[in-house]
Amino acid sequence: MTQPIETFSEEARGHGRRPTMKEVAAVAGVSLSTVSRVINGGPTVRADLAERVDRAVELLGYRQNLTASSLRRADGLSASVGLIYEDVSNPFFAAVHRGVEEVARERGVLTFAGSSDELPERERDLAQSFGARGVDGLIIAPASTDHSYLLRDRAAGVALVFVDRPGRFIDADAALADNAGGARQAVAHLVAGGHRRIGFLGDRPELYTSGERLRGYREALAAHGLPAPESLIRHTLPRAADAYERTRDLLLGPEPPTALFTSQNLITIQAAQAIHDLGRQRSLALVGFDDIALAGLLDPGLTVISQNAAGLGRAAAELLFDRLDGEVGPSRTVVLPTILIARGSGELPPPPGAGA
């Protein structure tokens, strides 16, 4: 007959440290060696005992600590944090990572990073893997639309901060850029140059950053009494896989725009290539969101809305270490401003006689 397992309230589980195997054994009413065999896939354990261990693991929110045998600091921290980005090869996230490292290095803390590839299940797997390795905190550029799965890790003492985008269904600190404000600035700049038909090329609309930049685009057009017809708006596949074709489709349509606002760095790169291949680089104005390497060496130079990626990383790291230092209270959101860098492409005038 299956014996009952003692239950614990959320408050009892959220004691600010990671549950141990010894505690799992106590709750399950089995020996420590039994817990070890179940968790590590050792010799066969009776089904009823394995079930009790599994239930205790779930109840306590236990995560296997793969660094348990290594030297840890006297305060119980591992001096490491995990970072989860869309793609660590994206120059934007590389700069964010560098900002985190600058803060972490001053504290003697190592950083480990992984790419979610914008897949919620991959993000969750990475978070669990980092947790199993005993990281003290997580900094996540979220792909998932539900981060309640992280509640158990935070209750176990893992600090949590979101960067670039806020989390969903969890109250946590975040470091963000002023996405809508930057988009408004880009569109206002093009309107000031005489453009009335301004296209938008963005990432998937369900992403927070893409949605905010689309909102800023529409708000800027409305503020100047201009329409935002759906015929001028295009969204790309994940990771800008089809941005080149989306740009050609927009520019070769029956009523093409005289200017284009591209709302992500990888999209901007492909759009600029399509514009060049169509021979439109000196007749179509272009403003991109995010700076890119060698943007000033193009002809004309690329006008961008630049966000402080390294600053986002530093802000996220400072929020994280504040929590690790004992900061309590409501979650905080830091919003960093963007700046417009005019290099030539965004200052091209509309063709003579171009109508609204």
BELZICOR-V700965 format. One record per backbone hydrogen bond with DSSP energy under -1.0 kcal/mol. NH is the residue of the N-H (numbers start at 1). CO is the residue of the C=O. If there is no record, write none. Layout:
nh:NH co:CO
nh:NH co:CO
This chain:
nh:13 co:9
nh:14 co:10
nh:15 co:13
nh:16 co:155
nh:24 co:20
nh:25 co:21
nh:26 co:22
nh:27 co:23
nh:28 co:24
nh:29 co:25
nh:30 co:25
nh:35 co:31
nh:36 co:32
nh:37 co:33
nh:38 co:34
nh:39 co:35
nh:40 co:36
nh:42 co:37
nh:50 co:46
nh:51 co:47
nh:52 co:48
nh:53 co:49
nh:54 co:50
nh:55 co:51
nh:56 co:52
nh:57 co:53
nh:58 co:54
nh:59 co:55
nh:60 co:56
nh:61 co:57
nh:62 co:57
nh:66 co:132
nh:68 co:65
nh:70 co:67
nh:73 co:77
nh:76 co:73
nh:81 co:110
nh:82 co:137
nh:83 co:112
nh:84 co:139
nh:85 co:114
nh:90 co:87
nh:94 co:90
nh:95 co:91
nh:96 co:92
nh:97 co:93
nh:98 co:94
nh:99 co:95
nh:100 co:96
nh:101 co:97
nh:102 co:98
nh:103 co:99
nh:104 co:100
nh:105 co:101
nh:107 co:104
nh:108 co:105
nh:109 co:104
nh:110 co:79
nh:112 co:81
nh:114 co:83
nh:116 co:85
nh:117 co:86
nh:119 co:116
nh:123 co:119
nh:124 co:120
nh:125 co:121
nh:126 co:122
nh:127 co:123
nh:128 co:124
nh:129 co:125
nh:130 co:126
nh:131 co:127
nh:132 co:128
nh:133 co:129
nh:134 co:131
nh:135 co:130
nh:136 co:80
nh:138 co:159
nh:139 co:82
nh:140 co:161
nh:141 co:84
nh:147 co:168
nh:150 co:147
nh:151 co:148
nh:154 co:150
nh:155 co:151
nh:156 co:152
nh:157 co:154
nh:158 co:153
nh:159 co:136
nh:161 co:138
nh:162 co:173
nh:163 co:140
nh:164 co:175
nh:165 co:163
nh:174 co:332
nh:175 co:162
nh:176 co:334
nh:178 co:336
nh:179 co:177
nh:182 co:178
nh:183 co:179
nh:184 co:180
nh:185 co:181
nh:186 co:182
nh:187 co:183
nh:188 co:184
nh:189 co:185
nh:190 co:186
nh:191 co:187
nh:192 co:188
nh:194 co:191
nh:195 co:190
nh:199 co:259
nh:200 co:232
nh:201 co:261
nh:202 co:234
nh:207 co:204
nh:211 co:207
nh:212 co:208
nh:213 co:209
nh:214 co:210
nh:215 co:211
nh:216 co:212
nh:217 co:213
nh:218 co:214
nh:219 co:215
nh:220 co:216
nh:221 co:217
nh:222 co:218
nh:223 co:219
nh:225 co:222
nh:226 co:221
nh:232 co:229
nh:233 co:230
nh:234 co:200
nh:236 co:202
nh:240 co:237
nh:243 co:240
nh:246 co:242
nh:247 co:243
nh:248 co:244
nh:249 co:245
nh:250 co:246
nh:251 co:247
nh:252 co:248
nh:258 co:197
nh:259 co:197
nh:260 co:285
nh:261 co:199
nh:262 co:287
nh:263 co:201
nh:268 co:264
nh:269 co:265
nh:270 co:266
nh:271 co:267
nh:272 co:268
nh:273 co:269
nh:274 co:270
nh:275 co:271
nh:276 co:272
nh:277 co:273
nh:278 co:274
nh:279 co:276
nh:280 co:275
nh:283 co:280
nh:284 co:280
nh:285 co:258
nh:286 co:345
nh:287 co:260
nh:288 co:303
nh:289 co:262
nh:290 co:305
nh:295 co:292
nh:297 co:294
nh:302 co:295
nh:304 co:341
nh:305 co:288
nh:306 co:339
nh:309 co:307
nh:312 co:308
nh:313 co:309
nh:314 co:310
nh:315 co:311
nh:316 co:312
nh:317 co:313
nh:318 co:314
nh:319 co:315
nh:320 co:316
nh:321 co:317
nh:322 co:318
nh:323 co:319
nh:324 co:320
nh:325 co:321
nh:326 co:323
nh:327 co:322
nh:334 co:174
nh:336 co:176
nh:339 co:306
nh:341 co:304
nh:345 co:301
nh:347 co:344
nh:354 co:351
